[in-house]
């Protein structure tokens, strides 16, 4: 199957990184470099009934599958994707309420079916075939191997009566490929809509100073420039949340993607002083105090159970050493904001949100989905609390970022413009 290629983009051997993508012409901020349809994808179970299983459009009045009663579609055209849904439909009818495979297992099941039926290169593989994606099998530790074996057991348990599987080694490889290359599809507020695989997108290397960003239009991934990109320059996206300091980012990249980032930010650590800012106290804070508090913050984040009292106590304790702009306090404040929203304590949510927003605009790149998402949340909160002008201002700031990262013709942008006009 011969590679078709993508205009303006070429694959090359990136020094020290392996395969990568670079541009053959200049791109400006907000310009679309290329888009890639998902090779396979699954909608998150929690979104069923709210979003179309086929095109990921959020709308009211979706039509229900007549057999399983659990899948919903925009119309007859979307429901024509029966071969893929049939896989789950039969399994769901067999298991009833006991049907509970993970999103990863569901995605791999769909990939297996598509690979079985595929006769030619798909539109998702203009540069890279799915089977040629990186798998990092040699890097898996015992914990990840056990997790993969558990996924394989889940695949056999829920789908063995409805499909045939490749051999065990092929399944190990495929699950490892999905683990390294799978994408969480998100909406404009960064809510998880589902899981997908985009082979051509997977060719992009990581940088903590990315020059492109990935957003979604239904089940298509779009790559847009967030910096000026010159001909011959490699394009980099970020695989992880950039809020956290260098040590945390490196640890995450090693654990999930098996490499150490050597980008400018990881080399200079220029933002770490701001991200790890401590309070100016009469008594000098020792390095041991800081290390101990970092350890405490990490343990608290890991064990956090979304209890507002725990958040407030944790924030109070960390505030004795950390400044409000410190990323570990910001993490707790963001969680506290979410709990306040759940409890419909909107004043509390705004109080935490304003502190988070102030630091986000300093710590994240200018065209960040995280910043846009926070402006959206805060704008809507202000309007609920009858602070209309402040709310509209926040929504307009979100719109300015979204026009760059999503494109001016994206449905999210159009919907937000209508929302602002209606206020």
N, C-alpha and C positions, 0 to 999 in steps of 0.2 A: 504494500500500500504506500504509494508515493506521497510525500509531504506536499501540501498545497501552498503553505506559506501565508504570511500576513503582511499586507502592504505597510511599509515603513518600519517593520520590526524584523529582526533577524536573530537566529540562535547562534551562539558562539561559545568558545571555551573561555570562561572567565578565570583569570589567574588566581589560583588558590581556592577557587570556589566550585570548579567543575562547570557544568552547563549553566548558561545564563542567557538573558535577552538584552539586546541593545537596539537603539533606534538608528535608522539610516537617514532621518531628516529631523529638523528642529520641531519641538512641541512647546506650546505656551501653557501657562497655568490654566487649568480647567479644561484643556483640550483632551478629547478622547483618543487614546492610543489604539486600543482595540477592545472588542468584546468577545466573550466566549460563552456559548450555551453550555449548560451542565450536561456532562456525559450521563450521569445518573443522579438522582436526588430523592429525598424523602421529606415530607412535611412533618413537623413536630406534632406529636399526638395532642398536645395541649392546644394547638391551633385549629384542630378539626372542627368544622362547623362555622369557622370564622374566615378561613382562607381556602381558596380553590386548591385541591390536591395537584392539579396539573400545571396551572400557570402562576400560582402563588399570589393571585389577586385577592385583596381583602374587600369583601362586599357582603351586603345583606341578601337574603333570599337565595342562598346556594341550594342546588338540587342534590338530594341525598341518593347514594347508591341504593338501588332497590333490593340488593341481596344482603349485604353486611350491615347496612344502615349507619355506617360510621364514616364513610368517605363522602366528601361534598365537592360539587363542581359548579363552575359558572354556568355552563350550558352543555348541549349535546356534543359540540366540538371538543371541549375539554374532556368530556367523558369517554371520548374515543381512544384514550390511552388505556384501554381495557387490559391489554396484555401485561402491563406492569402492575396495575391494581389487582388483576386476577390473582396474582401471586399472594398478596396479602388478604384479599377478600376471602378466598377459600380457607386460608389459615385462621383468619379471625372467626369465621363461621364454625370452624372445627373446635377452636379453643374457647370461644366465648369470652367471658370476663378474665380468663386466665391467660389471654394473649398479651404478652408484655416483653417482646424482644427490644433490645436497645436500638437507638437510631443507627448506630454503627452496623449492627447485625442486619437491620432492614436495608440499609444502603448497599451492603455487600451482596445481599440476596438479589437486589435489582441489577447490580453490576454483573453478576454471574449470568443472569438471564440475557442481558444485553450482549455480553461477550459471546454467548452461545449462538445468538441469532445474527450477529454482526457479519456482514459480507464485505464491507468496504470501510475506508477511513471515515470517521464521523466528523461533523463540523466542530466538535470540541477538540479534535486532534490534528489541527492544521500543522502544528509543529512537533508534537510529541504524542506517541501512542500511549494509551493508558498502561499497557503491559510494560512499557519502558520507564515508568515513573520510578523514582528512588524508593527503596523499601527499607534500607538500613537493617536488614535482618541480622547482620553480623554484630550490630551494636545493642541488640536487645538484651536487657538484664533479666534475671529470673522473674522479677515481679511483672515485667511487661510480657514475658512469654506466658506466664500464668494467666494474665488478663486476656491475651490473644486466644489461648486455649479455651477460656471460659466463653469468649465470643463464638468460637467454632462450635462449642457444645450447644450454645443457644441457637445457632443457625440450624444445626441438625435437629434440635428439639422442636422448633417451631415450623420448619420448612421441609423436613425430610419426606413428608407424604405428598409434597406438591412440586418438587423439583429434584433434579440430579445435581450432584456436586463434583467439582474437580477433586484431585487427590489432596491428602492432608497437607503436603508441602506447598502446593499451589494456594491452598486456603491461608496458610500461615503468611505467605508472601503477599497475598491480596489484602488481608487485614492490616499488615504492616504498612502497605502502600497507602491505605485509607487513613491510617493513624498519622502518617507523616504529611499527607497531601490533602486531607479532607478540609472543607471549608464550612464554617457555620454561616448560613445565609441569615442576614439581619435586616430589620426594617429601619426606618429613619430614626427611631429612638434606641437603636441597637438591641432590640428584643430579638431573641432567637426564634427564627421561623422554621428552620430545618437544617439538614445536612446535605452537602453536595460535593461532587468531585468535578474539577475543571482541569484536565491534563495540561492544556497550553498555559494556563495561569500558574500552574505548579512549577514551571520553568524559571519563574522570577526568583532571584536571590533576595535575601533579607539585608536590610540596613536599619539601624536605629535613627538614621537621617534619611528617610525614604523620599524619593522624588515622584512616586506615584501612589495612588490609593485605589483600593478595590471597593466598589459598591455594587449593588444588585438592582436589576430591573426585572422583576419576576424571577425567573430561573436562569437569567443571563447575568454573568459577571462582567462588569465594565471597569476598565483600567484607565484612570485619568491622571494627568500631570498635576502635581501640587508644587512643583518647582519648574523653572525654565530648564528644558533638556536640550542639549546640543547634539548634532549628528555624531554618531559613534559612541555616545555615552551609554553606559549600562543603566538599565532601569531596575530600581530597587523598590520593593514594598516592605512593610513591616509585618512579621509573623506574629508579633506579640503586642500587648499593651505597653506603650512607651512611657507611661507615667512613672514607673518605678526606677530606682537607681541602678547603676551599672551592674553591681554584684547580683542583684535580683534578676535582671534581664539575662545576664550570662548564664545564671543557674537554670532559668526557664528554657533558654535555647539549647543548652546542653542536654537537659532532661527530655525534651520533646523532639528536637531536631538534630541533636548529636553534633553540634559544631560550636565553636567559640567565635563570636562576632568581633571583628577588628575594625569596625567603622570608626569614623572620626569621634563620635560621641563616646564610644566604648574605650577608645584610646586616651582621649583627653579628660573624660569624666567631667566635662565642663558644667553640666547641670546638677551634678550630685550635691554640691554645696547647698544649692537652693532646695533640692528635693529632700535633703536630710537636715534641714535647718533646725537648730536647737535654740532654746530660749537663752537670752542673756541674763544670767543670774549672778548674784553677788558671789556665790561659791562656784568656782570653776568646775565644769563637767569633764570628768576624765574620759579617756577612750574606753575604759572598761564600762563606765556608766552608759555610754552610748551603745556599745556592743550588747550589754545586758538588755537595754531597752529595745534594740532591734530584735533580739531573740524573743523578748516578751511580745512585741508587736506581731511578729510572724506566727508565734504560737496562738495568739488570740485570733488572728485572721483565719488560721487553719481550723480552729475549733469553734468559730463563731456560729451561734445558733439563732441569729436574727431577733435577739431580745433587746429592746430599747434600753432597758436598765443596764444591761451588760455593756452596750455601746457607750452610754454616758459615763459609766464608771471607768471604762477603758480610756475614753477620751480624757477624763479628768486625770487619770494616772499618767498617761503619756504626756499630757500638757505640762507636767512638772519638769520635763526635759525637752520635749519636742515643741517647735513652733507650730502654729495652726496650718502653715503651708507644708509641713512635713508630710510625705506621701503616706505614711502609716496612719497618721491622724486623719488625713483626707479619706483613706479607705474606710475608716470607721464612721466618719461623718456621712459618707455616701450611703453606707448601710443604714445608718440612723435615719437618713432622709427617706429611704425606701420603706422602713418600718413605719415611719410617721404617715406616709402616703397610704399604706395598708390599713392603718388605724384611723384614716381620715382626719388626722391631725395636721391640717394643711399649713397652719402657722408654724408648727414645728418643722415641717418639711421645708418651708421657705427659709427658715432660720439656718438650717444646716446647708441647704442648697446654695445660699448666697456665699457662704464661706468656701464651699467646694468650687463654685463658679469662679470666684476671685483668683484662686490658685490655678485652676485648669487653664485659664487664658495665658498664664506664665509658663506652665510646665509642658503643655502640649504644643505641637506645631500649629501654625495659624489655621491651616485648612484641615482641622481634625474632626472626625465624626463624633468623638467624645465631647468636644466643645459644642458642636451643633446639637447633639442630643440633650445636653444640659440646658442650653438656651430654650429648646422646645419644652422641656419639662417645666422650667421656671416660668416661661411665658404663659403657659396654660395654667400654672398654679396662681400666678399673679391675677389673671383674669377671673378665676374662680373666687379669689379674695377681693374682687371689685377694685383691683389696682390696674385698670384697663390700660392706661398709657404706658406704664412700666411693662405690662405684659406684651403689648404690641411691639415695643422697642426690642424686647428679648426675642420675639418671634422673627422680627426683621433681621436681627443678627444671625439667627439660625438660618434664615433664608439665604443670606449672603454667602455663607459657607456651603450650603447645600447646592447652590447654583454652580459652584466650582466642582464639588466632589461627585454630585449625582448628574449634573448637566441641566441646563435650563428647561429642557423639554421633558424631564422626568415627571412621572405622576406624583411623586412625593412633593416636588417643587410646586406643581400646579395646585395640588390640594392645600399646601400651606399658604399660597397666595390667596386662594379663595377663603381660607380661614381668617387671614388678616383682613381682607376686604369686608368680611361679614361682621367684624367686631365694631 
